[in-house]
Amino acid sequence: MLHRNRAGRSHDSSREDQHRAMLETDHAPVPFDLQLRPDRERIVLVASGELDLESAPRMAAAITEQFDNGFVHVVADLRDLAFIDSTGIRALWQAHGRAQREGLLLSLIPGQGDVGRALRMTGLLERMSTLEG
């Protein structure tokens, strides 16, 4: 439906209503979860939910713990992540740096979608070991 605003310009109120509804939709965060899956000489950390400011320290601690437990190869399976922000990316990059300094290996299974795209855009996938899922 077309209406005229105060400036006399016409606008489509139904389109504005749809846009407003999209903006007002609450984004319910997906809780972060981490499962450990031993896989012969390596361990796989299967992450799901949102890897963000709140959960990045938990991910970093889990990777560190597995290296401290004697695993020389830790795999972060990120296929079930719904979201990753810069703190999640930084946690992975810092864990990678530690692994390189100590002769260990951190590999990623990035998956598809927004998380994989973010990892590609930041160059992380070019600089780290990746595995197919």
C-alpha positions, 0 to 999 in steps of 0.5 A: 500500500502506497502512502505519502510521508511528511515530505510528500514522498510516496512509500510502500508501507507493506515493504517497510513493515516486512523490513521492520519485522525482519529487524525486530525478530529476536535472534536466539543464540544457539548454545555452544557445545563441544564434544570430544571424539578420539580418533586413533592418534588424534582427537576431534573436538566437535563444536556446535552452536556459536563460537563467539566472545562468550565461548571462545575461551572454552574452545581455546582451553579445550584445544590446549587441554588436549595438547597438554594431554599428549595429543600431537594432532587436534582436529577442530570440527566446525561443521556444526557451528551456526556462527563464528565471530572474530574472537572465535577466529582468534582463538583458533589462530592462537591455538594454531600458533602454539601448535606450530611453536611446539611441533604439534598440529591443529587441523580444521574441518571448516564445513560450508555456509557462513562459518566456512566463508568467514574462515576463508575470508580471513585467510585462516583456511589458507594458513592452517591445516584443513581436513575434509569432513 
